[in-house]
Structures are given as C-alpha cells and as structure tokens.
Amino acid sequence: MTERKRHLLVLAVMVLLLGASVYIIYPPSQKTKLGLDLQGGLEVILQAKGNVTSDQMDQAELVIRNRVDKLGVSEPEISRQGSNQISVALAGVKNVEEATKLIGQTAQLQFMRVDQGLTQQVAAGTLAPDKIPPDKLLLFMLVKDKDGNPVKNQNGQPVQQPYVVDKTPLMGGDALDNASVGYDDYGRPKVQMSFNSNGAKQFADVTQKLATEGSITGKTQQMAIVLDGEVQSAPTVKSQITGGSAEITGNMSLQEVKDTVLVLQTGALPVQLEQVDKQEISATLGKASLRQGLIAGAIGLAIVMVFLIFYYRLLGVVADLALVIYGVLYYAALTNPWHPSTLTLPGIAGMILTVGVAADANVVIFERIKEEVRLGKTIRSAVNSGYAKGFHTILDANVVTIITALIIFSLATAGVKGFALTLIIGVVISMFTAIVATRAMLGLLTNLRLFNSPTLMGIKVKKPEPLATGKVKKAGQ
C-alpha cells in the first residue's frame, strides 16, 4: 500500500469516527449528566447502632457504594465520618425517600417456617402479641392491592397481615448467589433468586422437610421469605423444590421488585444503620456559572486556535482541524450512552487542561518539522523525519501525565477523580489526533504546491550568504 493510500485510509476511518461521535453527542434524548456541585442533590448521614469495628464500617461503606452505583448515580461522594458514621452525597436524586431507604437497608434475608395455628389466632384476635411463645416471632407483611399499592384501613393506616414464625430461621441469605427481575404467567413482576451449590442443597432439604410435615399433618406448610424483618411473601410448600432457585411473588410493583433485587445483589450490611441527618444540597455553581465556565473554555480554545494560525500559518490550520476532531471525539467519549461520565467543576478543569495538551502535541511536531526544513530538507521529508523525532517526546510527556492522573484517580475521591478521569481520556485522544489525524492530513497536503512554501508554513529559512566578489591583484601590483 502506497503512502498516499495509507493516509486516505486513515482519514476515511477518522470520518467514520467523527460520524459516530456526532451521533453519540446528539441523540434525541441524551443529556450530559451533571455532578453534585453543578446540579445539587442529597446528603444523608448514616450512623451504626451499637458497638462496631473499623472493618465492619469499611465493609458497610463498600456495600453502600455498590448500591449507589446500581442506582445509576455517578460521582457519589461517600466517606467515613468519625468511627461510626457514613456520609453519602448523591447528585440529582429525585426520589429522596426511596434513595435513603435503599442505602440504609440492612438486606438480611431469611427463610422461616410459619406457625399457621398461632398465625390464625393472632389474625382472629384470640391471641395477644405479648402471649406469643418465646421461641416464636411476630412479623408482618404489607397488604397490597392488585396494582401494588398498600391497602389502607378506615383510619388511613396501611393494613398489615400478621405471621407467627419460628425464631430460628430455616436458612439465611448467605446461601443466595444472585437475584434478578422476572415475571409470572400473568406478566406480574417478581423477584427471582438463585442459590449457590450449598444453598441449593439446603433449600431442597428444607422444602422436603416442610412437604413431609404437610403430608403427615394433612395441612400444607408455609415458608415465609423475610427481608429485614418484614415478610415479603409466604408461599405454601407442597413438594421438595430442587434446581437451586426460589422467587418472591405477590402484588409488587416493578420498582419494588427492582429495589428488592438491588439490595439482594449488593449483599447485606454488616451493621444496622440509622439515618441521623438528611439535607438537600443546592448546586454550588448553578446553570449560570456553568455556562460562564464553558464560555470561558470556548474563548480559551478560540485564542489557542488563532495563535496557532498566526504563528504556524498553514500548519496552524491543520492543527486547528486536529483540535476540532479532538474536541468531537473527546466529548463523545464523555457522553457515550454505555458509560457516560458525570460533568463536575473539576472535570471541566480537566477538559480545559487537555486542550492545551492537545495543542502542545502539535507544537512539538511542528517545531521538529521547522527544524528539519531549516537544515535544508523538503517539506515532505521534513514531515516524515519531524514525526519520527517528535513521537518519542510526545509519548514520554503524555505517559508521565497519564501516570500522574492514574495516581490521583486511585487516591482521590469524588470530584477529584472526575478531574483525573477527564485528563486521562483527553491525553489519550490528543495523542491519537496529533499522531494519526494530523499526520494523515499533512501527508496528503504536502503533495500540494501551496504546502511546499516555507513562508506559508511559518518557517523562516536563512538565505545562503553570497560569495565574496572582487578583482584578483596581480603580483607586484
């Protein structure tokens, strides 16, 4: 493949990338996510009950972070406060009550045998709750209508159905391997649970025991599925259940099923947390300040582009085109629909900084090219040797920047992580555009007669000094 065809192929790939980037940036419903400092959000202080260890608090912080990530909240600010408190700051949270409930939910899953005789007595009012035997527990399940809404009594209070269960659970949530959203035969959402290998065997043994007891007594047994002390469902067990799976069914809305799945997937909190403080945080900058910051960045970019054209002439035009390509690719990388980044003030600072990095890469190459031309090489050969000599300089400088950003990303929190991430993405894309896009454009443009003029390339070539002239005197004169 000739050099010209190779450059044309590179530019064709760049056009495809630009087209894909424009499609990503401007879909009908895609919006840039804003961080806590730009759009405000919610801050919750959770405090552990009782005596807790530092390891338990570290594990609780990890579980909360996993739950927040599954909520779809980016750039959360989660940190320890003191020895028994965790601060959770979430950007753009709309349903405050739902978020706080999910974050602090213990997620203790238990499978418990229902004492049907005592349950019927409590429901009929013939057995007082304080008369329940000490080896039993009184739990409740929220009664819901067919749409999943809580049923209320005449006083407006939610109706709760009592269940008396054995205090010792049949099995616990440690046997759970995964949870997911499913649908029953009528299209109603349900929680599907799968057990690990030991849990599957344990569940089969438990259900076989209940089924045998039911066949002996002639009364089908019930097993309550309890999450954080609240009965989610109480299915009857008619036979042994094998296959290592179970489900929670009932009149639950899709959102309730998703919430239950979320807390089951992220695991149980090692400590019980209670909310001690909650406040909604207003944006520290707001839309007006955000707009001003973006305008300032645009003005800075324009000044850089004008300077490049003024100093490097036609080379500056090529550099500006590369900056435009860089900007489109960079913004598409930040707003991609698969894993969009959250825009914060430090992130904006990282974006603006990478503009200088992108321009600097072109400057290094151009100065190398000018140096080669001054040594007497043609524009074409100067471009080839300039890139060959300038590549290592650009690579070394950018690798150092990336390493520094990675250290910041690994040690920092929240917004500072955003700065490091945008810096890493920007440096990688700037290297790509400077080494690939700019190289391909210059390789094609050097075939034009206009681009073989050192003056139009911003290169001053020293004219050779004229030879000394004069008459040679004859000997004796």
N, C-alpha and C positions, 0 to 999 in steps of 0.2 A: 504494500500500500504506500503510495506516494505521500510526501509530507502534506501537500495541499488537501488530498482526500482525507487524511487523518484529521486535519484541522476542521474540515467541513463536517466530518462525523461528530467531532466534539461539540461543535456549535449546534448541530441538529439535536444532540442529546440535551444541551442546555435549553434549547427552545421547548423541548418536551417537559423538562423540569420546571421551567417558568410557567408553562401552561397548567401543569398540575398544581403548582404553588398558587397561581391566581384562583384556580377552582377551590382550593382549600381555604384561601383567605376570604373569598366572597361567596360562600354558600348562603342560601336564603335565611337560615335560622342560626348560623354560627355567630356567636358573640364572644369577645375576649373576656376571660374571667379576671375579675379584679380582686386584689388581696384585701386583707383586713384594714390596712392603712388607707385604702382608696375607696372602699365602699362600706366599711363598718361591719359589724357582726355581733357576736355574742361571746361573753366571757363567763365561765362557770368555775367556781371554786368547789372542789370535792374534798371531803375530809374522811379519813378512815376511822371506823369505830373500833374502840378497844386498843390494845397494845399491838403494834405491828412492827415488823422488822424492815430494814432498808431493802432487803431483797424482795420482800413482798410488795413494797411500794414501786420498786423498779419493774416488777412483773405487771403490776396494775397499770403503770404508765404505758407499757408496751401494748397491753390489751386495749386500752383506750385509744392509742394511736392507730391500731389496726381497725377498730370500729369507725373511727373518724375517716380513715382512708376509704372504707367501704361506703360511707355516707356520701362520698363524692366531693368532700370538702378538700380543696387544695391549700397548701401553705398553712396548715394549722399550727398554732403556737401552743405547744403542750410542754409544761415544765413543772418541776417539783417546787413546792413552797414549804419550807420547814421540813419536819420529819414525817408528817402525816397528811399533807395536803398536796393536791394536784390542781394546777390551773390549766384550763382548756379554753383557748380563744379560737372561735370559728368565724370565717368570713362569709358574709352573705347568707346566713342561716335564716330561713323564713319561718319554719315551724319550731319555735323555741322550746315548747313543752316536749315535743316528740324527741328533739335532739338531746335534751338534758336527760330524758328518761332512758334513752338508748345508751348514752355514755356511761351512766352510773348503774345500769342494770347488772346485777351480780351474775346472772345466767347460770344458776345452779339447777341442772336438770336431774330429775329423779323419777323413777317408775315405782309406784306404790300400790299395794293391794288395798282395795276398797272394802270396808266392812259394811256390807249392804244393809244388814239388820239395824245397826246403830245409825247409819245414814238416814234410813226411813224414819226412825224415831225422832231424830233431830229435825228433819223436814216437817214431820207432823206436829212438832212442838211437845211431844211426850217425854223428851229427854233434854234437859238443860245442858248448855255447853260446858258448864263447870262440873257436870257429873260424868263427863266422858272419862273412861279408864285412863290411867297414866301411860299405858303403852300405846295409846291412840292419839291421833292429831285431828283437829277440826280445820279443814281447809274449805275454800270457796271457789266457785267458778262463776265468772260474769256471764249472765244470761243475755243472749243477743237475738235480734230478730233475723229474718232471712236475708236482710241487706247488710248484716254485720254490725248494726248499731245497738248499743246497750239498751235493754228493756228497762223502763223506769216504773216505779210504783206510783201510787196516788200522791205521795209526798215529793215526788220528783227524784227519789233516790234510786240508784241502779239496783236492779234485782240480782241477788247472788244466790246460787244454788249450793247448799252445804254438802260436803263429803267428809265422812269419817274414814281415815286411812290408818294403816299400821304405821307406827312411828319409825320402825326400821324399814328403809326402802328395799325393794326387790333388787334394784340395780341403780347405778348412778350414771351421770353424764360423761364420766371418764371412758365409758365404753363407746361413745359416739365418735365416728370417723368423719362424717360430713353431713351437711344439711342443705336442702335446696327447695325451690318453689315447684310445686306440682299442682295438678288439677284432677278432681274426681270425675266420675262418669257424667255428672251434671254440669261440668265446667266451673265448679266452685274451687277456689284456690285452697291448697292445703300445704302443710309442711312435710316434706319427705326427709326421713333420717336414715342414714346407713351406719352400721356399726363396724368396728374393727373385728379382727378374727376372734379375739377373746369375747368381745361384746356380743357377736353373733351367736356364739355357743351359749353364753349366759342368757341371752334373750330367749333362745329356743328352750332352755331348761326352765326358765321362769314361766313361759306361756304353757309349757307342757304340764307343769305343776298346777297352774290355775285351771286348765282344761280338765285335768283328772279330778280335781276337787269339785268342779262343777258337775261332772258326770256322777260322782258319788252322792253329792247332796241333792242333785236334781235341779240345781239353780245355777244359771250361768254366772260366772265370776266377772268382776270388773277390775281393770287396772287403770289407775289414774296417772296421767302424764303431767307432772308438776314442774313448773318453771318458776324459780324464785318464790316458792311458797304459794303459788297460785295455780289452781287446776286449769290446764289448757283443754283437756278432753279426758273422757273416762270411757274408753271403748270396752265392750264385752269380749271375753276370750273364750271361744268355743273349741279351739283346737290349737295344737302346737304351731307356732309361727317360725318357720325357717327362712333362710335366704338372707338373714342379716340386715333386715330393714324394718322400719316402722313408720308411722305417719300420725300427724296431728290434724284432725279434721274438725269440722264444725262450721258455724256461721261466722267465718272470719273474712274480713276484707282483704284485698290483695296487699295493701300496705301493711296490715298487721302480720300477714304471713311473711312478707319481706323483712319486717323488723325482727320477727322471731328467728328467721333464718340467719340474719346478720349476727345476732348475739350468740347463737349456737355455733356459727362458723368461727367466730373470733375467740371462743373459749370463755371459761368462767373467770371472773375477777377473783384473785386470791384473798381479797379483803372486802368487807362491806363498806361502801362509800355512801355518804350522805351529802346533799348539797347544802353548803353553808352560805353561799353568796352567789348572786347572779346579776349581771348587768349587761345591758345592750350598749355596744361601743359605737360611737359615731365615727365617720371617716375623718382621719386626721388631716387629709388634704381636700377631699371633695372633688367633684367633677370640674369645677373651675380651675383649681390648682393643677389637676391632672392635665387639663387642656393646655394650660400655660407651660407645663413641663414638656409636653410633646411638641408644642410650637417652638420652644427653645431648642429642642433637639433637632427639629427640622431646619431651623435657621443655622445652627452649627453645621449641619450636613451641607447646606447650600453654600456656606462660606468655604468649606473644605473643597467642594467641587469647583467653585470659581477659582480658588487658589491653584488647584491642580491644572486647570486650563491655562491660567495666566503664566504659570512657571514652566509647564511641560508641553504647552501648545497641543499638538495632535496626540501626543502621548497622554496628556491630561484628559482629552476627550475619551480615549479608550479607558482610562482609569475611572472616569465618571460612569461610563456604561457598566463597568465591572461593579461599581458601588451600587448602581440601581439593581443589577442582577443579585448582588449580595443581599440587598435590603428585602427584595421579594422572597428569596429563598429563606432568609432568616426569619421573617415574620410568619411565613408558612410553617416553619419548624416549630415556632412557639404556639401557633394556634391550630395545630393539626387535630382532627377530631378523635384520634385514637388516644392520645395522652396530652391534652392541651396544658400549657403552662399557665400559671396564675400571675397576672401582672401586678407587681408591687413597686413601691418607690425605689428600693434597692435594685430591683430588676430593671427598671427604666435606666438607672445609672449604669448598670452593666451593658445594656443595649447601646447607650450613647458611647461608652468607652470602646466597644468593639468597632464602632465606625472609624475611630482613629486607628485601631489595629488593622482594619481592612485597608485603609488608605496607606498606612505605613508599609504594608507588604508591597504595594505597587511602587512606592517611592524607592524602596531598596532595589527593586528590579530596574526601574528607570535610571537610577544613578549608575548602576552597573552598565546598562546599555550606553549611556552617555560617555562613560569612561572608555568603553571599547571603541566607540566612534572616534574619540579624540586620539586613540592610538592608531587610527588610520583604517579601521575595518569598515566594511559596508554595513548599511542598516540591517540587512538580513542576517549577516554573520554576527553582528553585534547583539541582535536579539537572541540568537541561539546561545552565544557564549555568556551573555548577561544573565540569562535564566539559569544556565548551568552553574555560574559562580554565585548567584544570589540565592539559589534554592536553599543551600545549607544554612545561610544566615537567617532566612525566614523560618526554616524548620526549627533551628535551635532556639530562637527567640520565642516562638509560639509554643514549643514544648515546655519551656520554662514557665510560661504564663498558664498553660493548662495544668501543670503540676501544682502550681500555687493555688489555682482555683479549686482543684480537687481537694487540697488540704483544707481550704476554707469550707468547702461543702461538707466534708466529713466531720469537722469540729464545730461548725456554727449551727445556728438554729433558725428556723422560720425565714424571715425576710432576707437575712444574710445568705442563706442557702440559695434563695432566688437570684441574688446578685452573682454568686459563683456559677450557678447553672446557666444563666444567660450569657455570662462571659465565656464559658466553655463552648457553648453552641456557636456563639459568634466567632470565636477564634477558629474553630474547625471550618466553618463555612467561608470565612475570609481567606483562609489558606486555599480552599478549593477554588474560589473565584479568581484569586490572584495567580495561582499556578496553572489552572486549567482554562478558565474562561478568557482571562487576559492574554494568555499565551496563544490560544487559538485565534483570537481576533488579530493580534499583532502578526501572527504567522501569515494570515491571509492579506492583511492590509499592506505588508511590506512589498507585495507584488505591484502595488500601485505606485506610479511615478511620484505622486504627491508626497507619499510617506518616505521617499528616499531623499528628501530635502532636510539636511541637518538643522537649518534655521527654523523650519516649521515644526521640527521635533523638539525645539527648545534647546538645541545643542550648539554651542559655540566652538567652532573648530579653528584652531590657530592657523593662520596662513604662514606658509614657509617663508623665511627671510630671504630677500633677493640676494643673489651672488654679488660680491663687490666688483665694480667695473672701473676701468682706468687704463691709461696707456702704460706700457712697459718701457721704461727708460733703457736706452742702450748703454753699454758700458762706456764710461768716460764722460757721459753727458752730465 
